[in-house]
Amino acid sequence: MLIRFALRGLTELSPRLALKAAWLYAFKGLMAVRAYKKRLAKGELYPPFMFISLTNACNLRCHGCWVEKGGTAYNLTAADVDRLIATGKEHKAYFYTLLGGEPFMYEGFWDILTRHSDCYFQAITNGMFLTEENVGRIKKAGNLTPLVSLDGWKAQNDLRRGEGVFDAAAEGMKRLKKAGIFYGVASTATATNVQELMSDEYVRWLIGSGAMYVWYYVYRPMGAPPHPEYCLSKEQLIGMRKRLLELRRKQPILIIDSYWTANGVAFCPAALGLGYHIGPQGSIEICPALSFARERIGDNGGDLFKTINESRYLRGFTKFVTERTKGCVILERPQELHAYLQDSGAQDYSGRGTAFAELNALTPRSSQHLPGEEIPEDYWFYRFLKNQVFFGMGAYG
């Protein structure tokens, strides 16, 4: 697998873009993780990576999306974006995932890449804006990896995202491949598509389309309506874990998950303080799926490090999770999570005003926490990545 993956990189990627990814993404990501671990040893809390929702605007209305796209449009100011990235640089954090809504709809999107050319960005996109012009701008910037959201073949993808979305995204992926851009695909596993996503045929199609990595997510029923029918069963989660290991050994593409350690033990990135989410109103949230916050990035005179490091809300979440599970408390303990959020004085930043009630109404489900049925990584390369470097939010060592 490694030799074939290396050959793909040499023959399919622009050398300039590959070198930039190696320096800004891989090497600086490793340094960010090491700095994070040193902070932890001193009792300091600040993540090595950050999710930034630039806007809640989007051109799609996907089933099970937790972002409220109707009503008031919210956008982070350029000053707020610069403030949080500048703070990150002070603490050796140079990687940022940009999302929304649809990040390409944010007016100052391209300026961010230019102003912070020493950082590496990942943009989670529905693929509808991967025009020839935009792909050219991505290649020129050199510090952006698009992560195209696809949930399987056309029928499954368009079931959630809308008619014609698969075809448009596939065309955009062809343009990315032709330009030699390092990009990936984000696939959310649901009860209806998990076998499809885990198939050799699907992964081979991604490889043929030029994707260098695939990032698998597990569906969480947040938003209105929550579509609980998409939730995975325990048996499906175990099957997914087994297939991840099989695919990693034979397919020349990086296969990323942010759910299991090298030893196959479940974990929650937010509970470890690996990455928080900044909402389009400047709210500092636990993760993108939980639109609740006590603090905003403008608090303490804009001293973001102080705000995060001294946040009883964020620190308390770590204690809350570790006392209950190693998995996802959204899935396993929605009512207890609802109580924690309310007791902490968190506010609803979803834009709907109903997120608390939505969370409290959820039925508990299985998550990636599978005590007694853990399946360790069986390929040395992925064990190394998960133990030593940034890999799918994986500072596990």
Order of alpha helices (4+ residues) and beta strands (2+ residues): alpha-alpha-alpha-beta-alpha-beta-alpha-beta-alpha-beta-alpha-alpha-beta-alpha-alpha-beta-alpha-beta-beta-beta-beta-alpha-alpha-alpha-alpha-alpha-beta-alpha-alpha
